[in-house]
Amino acid sequence: MWRCVEWCTSRPAARPPRHFFFDCYLRGIDNDWEQKTPKVRWDALQFGDRPATHDIVLEDFPVPGTEYRELFASSNGRLGDKPPPAAETVTYNSEDRQSRVEFTHTFSEPSRLIGLPKAILYMSCDTRDDFTVFVILRKKDRDGKDLIHMNFPVDATPIKSIAEIPQKQQHSVNLHMGQMGILRASHREIDASKNIHPQFPFHPHGREQKVPRGTVVKLEIGIWAMGVDFDAGESISLQVGGQYPSLSEFANWSEPRPEHELNRGQHKVHFGGEYPSSLILPYIGKP
């Protein structure tokens, strides 16, 4: 497995490994490719204008010995080691893309996260009997500013910084804001027998389980696999909202969703007490 290779495989350093592969499988040359090539190579994004760390050799994926650290939504927008003793609620306007709730953890030491994150949220809606939840993990600098990653090497572009990209040219092809997860509440059912990993629940989507208005339900939301490094003082935040939280992808070909699928009104995130909302992160050690 070799992740994040779209742009890097065209660079000169990537040619010998490709030739090695093609010699083995196209020319039939016995060159011990399978024995000499790592099973998994991964990238760790740094975000901002810093280049990613490429070709991290891993024994397997998910990484053996991964410590899955569960951080609990807490008061004042924090992610803590323990859930608050009393239940609390925060809300966002599900119709407003700028409205969201956020819970943040600041790293006290350099940390590398590689693998599968997962959000566990207890949520309700008083307006409709169904709703869609969007989550995204954002990396923040020491000043609390959200960072963005450029999807190809800055030195291969005519610019020197992400800040130079005009707003209208910012989209998911060239920029990555963070790992996302999406779940519709009525499709929260999980078939654990088909999970590829406990951190990535399998939703069969075989039936709808509507949510009576005001009823709190538990949502386990799988999030894109990640590879991100953090320095001491940098943070990761779990942002929860009712609209697509990242940059546009193929807006010109996207049809408006029917009314019954749209979010309406306030969504409530319940945490603490009987509602231990949390974020589970795959920690593999220091960079």
C-alpha positions in Angstrom: 0.0 0.0 0.0 1.4 3.4 -1.0 -0.7 6.4 -0.2 -0.8 9.9 -1.6 1.1 9.2 -4.8 -0.9 11.1 -7.4 1.6 13.9 -7.8 4.8 12.4 -6.5 5.0 9.4 -8.9 5.8 11.8 -11.8 9.0 13.0 -10.1 12.4 11.6 -11.0 12.9 9.9 -7.7 9.8 7.8 -8.3 11.0 6.3 -11.6 13.3 3.5 -10.2 10.6 2.0 -8.0 8.2 2.0 -10.9 10.8 0.3 -13.2 11.4 -2.2 -10.5 7.7 -3.0 -10.3 7.2 -3.2 -14.1 10.2 -5.4 -14.5 8.7 -7.9 -12.1 5.1 -7.9 -13.3 5.3 -7.0 -17.0 8.7 -8.4 -18.0 8.6 -11.4 -15.7 12.0 -10.6 -14.3 12.7 -12.3 -10.9 14.0 -9.3 -9.0 12.5 -10.1 -5.6 10.2 -7.1 -5.8 7.8 -8.5 -3.3 10.5 -9.3 -0.8 12.4 -6.0 -1.2 9.4 -3.6 -1.3 7.8 -2.5 1.9 4.3 -3.7 2.4 3.0 -0.3 3.4 4.5 3.2 2.7 2.6 6.2 4.1 2.8 10.0 4.1 2.5 12.3 7.1 1.2 15.7 6.2 2.6 18.7 8.0 0.0 21.3 6.7 0.7 25.0 6.1 3.6 25.5 3.6 5.6 22.7 5.0 6.1 19.6 2.7 4.8 16.3 3.7 7.1 13.5 5.0 7.0 10.9 2.3 7.6 7.1 2.2 7.2 6.3 5.9 7.7 2.5 5.9 5.1 0.7 8.0 4.8 -3.0 9.0 1.1 -3.1 8.1 -2.0 -1.1 8.0 -3.5 -0.2 10.4 -0.2 0.1 12.1 0.4 -2.7 14.6 0.7 -1.3 18.2 -1.4 1.8 17.4 -2.6 3.5 20.5 -6.2 4.6 20.0 -6.6 7.6 22.2 -10.1 8.5 23.1 -10.7 12.2 23.8 -14.0 13.3 25.1 -16.0 16.4 24.2 -15.9 18.8 27.2 -16.8 22.2 28.3 -15.4 25.3 26.6 -14.8 23.4 23.4 -12.1 21.1 24.7 -11.3 17.5 24.1 -10.3 16.0 27.4 -9.1 12.6 28.8 -12.3 12.0 30.6 -16.0 12.9 29.9 -17.5 15.6 32.0 -19.6 14.2 34.9 -22.7 16.2 33.9 -24.5 16.2 30.6 -24.2 19.4 28.5 -25.5 20.5 25.0 -24.2 22.7 22.3 -26.0 23.6 19.1 -25.4 24.8 15.5 -27.6 26.0 12.7 -27.7 23.1 10.3 -28.6 25.3 7.4 -25.6 27.6 7.7 -22.2 26.4 6.4 -20.4 28.8 8.8 -22.2 27.5 11.8 -20.5 24.6 13.6 -19.4 23.3 17.0 -15.8 22.6 17.7 -13.8 20.6 20.2 -10.0 21.0 20.3 -7.1 19.1 21.7 -3.6 20.6 22.0 -0.6 18.4 21.9 2.0 18.7 24.7 4.7 16.8 22.7 5.4 16.0 19.1 2.9 13.4 17.9 2.2 11.3 14.8 -1.3 10.2 13.9 -1.5 7.5 11.2 -4.5 5.3 10.7 -8.3 5.5 11.2 -9.9 8.1 13.4 -13.5 7.9 14.5 -16.1 10.3 16.0 -18.8 9.1 18.4 -21.5 11.7 18.8 -24.7 11.8 20.7 -27.1 14.1 18.8 -30.7 15.2 18.4 -32.8 17.5 16.2 -36.1 19.1 17.3 -37.0 20.2 13.7 -37.0 16.9 11.7 -37.0 13.2 12.2 -33.8 12.8 10.2 -30.6 14.8 9.7 -27.1 14.6 8.2 -24.0 15.2 10.2 -20.7 16.4 8.7 -17.4 16.2 10.7 -14.0 17.3 9.7 -10.6 17.1 11.5 -8.6 20.4 11.2 -5.0 20.9 12.2 -4.3 24.2 14.0 -1.1 26.1 14.5 0.1 27.3 17.9 -2.0 30.4 17.5 -5.2 28.4 16.9 -5.4 29.1 13.1 -6.8 26.4 10.9 -4.2 25.1 8.5 -4.5 23.8 4.9 -2.3 21.3 3.1 -1.4 21.7 -0.6 -1.9 18.4 -2.5 1.2 18.7 -4.6 4.8 20.0 -3.9 4.9 23.8 -3.6 8.3 23.8 -5.4 6.5 22.3 -8.5 4.1 25.3 -8.7 4.5 28.9 -9.7 3.7 30.1 -6.2 5.6 30.0 -2.9 2.8 29.9 -0.4 -0.8 28.6 -0.1 -1.8 32.2 0.7 -1.0 33.2 -2.9 -3.8 31.0 -4.3 -6.8 33.1 -5.2 -10.0 32.3 -3.5 -11.7 31.2 -6.7 -8.9 28.8 -7.5 -9.1 27.0 -4.1 -10.7 23.6 -4.4 -10.2 20.0 -3.3 -8.0 19.2 -6.3 -5.2 21.4 -5.1 -5.9 21.8 -1.3 -6.8 19.5 1.5 -8.5 20.9 4.7 -8.7 17.8 6.7 -10.1 14.3 7.1 -13.9 14.1 6.8 -16.8 11.9 7.8 -20.5 12.0 6.9 -23.5 10.1 8.3 -27.2 10.4 8.0 -28.9 9.7 11.3 -31.4 7.3 9.9 -28.6 5.2 8.5 -26.7 5.0 11.8 -27.2 1.2 12.0 -23.9 -0.8 12.0 -23.1 -4.3 10.9 -20.1 -5.0 13.0 -19.4 -8.3 11.2 -18.5 -6.3 8.1 -16.4 -3.6 9.8 -13.0 -3.5 8.1 -11.8 -2.3 11.6 -13.5 -1.2 14.8 -12.5 2.3 13.9 -14.3 2.2 10.6 -17.9 1.1 11.1 -19.8 -0.6 8.3 -23.3 1.0 7.7 -25.4 -1.5 5.6 -27.8 1.2 4.5 -30.5 -1.5 4.2 -33.2 0.5 6.1 -34.1 3.9 7.5 -34.3 4.3 11.2 -36.0 7.7 11.6 -35.2 9.7 14.8 -38.3 11.0 16.7 -37.8 14.8 17.1 -35.8 15.6 20.2 -34.6 12.1 20.7 -30.9 11.6 21.3 -29.2 9.0 19.2 -25.6 7.7 19.2 -23.8 8.2 15.9 -20.5 6.4 15.1 -18.9 8.2 12.2 -15.9 6.7 10.4 -13.5 9.3 9.2 -11.0 9.2 6.3 -7.7 7.6 7.1 -5.1 10.1 8.2 -1.4 10.7 8.3 -0.6 14.0 10.1 2.3 15.2 12.3 1.9 17.6 15.2 4.4 19.7 17.0 4.1 20.5 20.7 1.6 23.4 21.0 -0.2 22.5 17.7 -3.8 21.3 17.9 -6.4 19.1 16.3 -10.0 20.0 16.3 -13.2 18.1 15.6 -15.7 20.4 13.8 -19.3 19.3 13.5 -21.9 20.9 11.3 -24.8 20.5 9.0 -23.2 21.4 5.6 -20.3 20.2 3.6 -17.3 21.6 5.5 -14.5 21.3 2.9 -13.6 22.9 -0.4 -15.8 22.4 -3.4 -15.2 19.4 -5.6 -17.4 19.1 -8.7 -20.0 21.8 -8.0 -20.8 22.3 -11.7 -22.0 18.7 -11.9 -23.8 18.6 -8.5 -27.6 18.6 -8.6 -29.5 20.2 -5.7 -30.7 17.6 -3.1 -34.4 17.1 -2.7 -36.1 18.9 0.2 -36.6 15.9 2.4 -32.8 15.3 2.4 -31.9 18.8 3.5 -31.0 19.7 7.0 -33.3 22.1 8.8 -33.1 23.9 12.1 -30.8 23.5 15.0 -28.8 20.3 15.6 -27.8 19.5 19.2 -24.5 17.8 20.2 -24.9 16.2 23.7 -21.8 15.4 25.7 -20.8 14.5 29.2 -22.7 12.4 31.7 -24.8 9.7 29.9 -23.6 11.1 26.5 -19.8 10.5 26.3 -19.3 12.1 22.8 -15.7 11.6 21.8 -13.0 11.5 19.1 -10.7 8.5 18.8 -7.3 9.1 17.3 -4.7 6.7 16.0 -1.5 7.6 17.8 1.7 5.7 16.7 4.3 7.7 18.6 6.6 10.7 17.8 7.6 11.7 14.3 
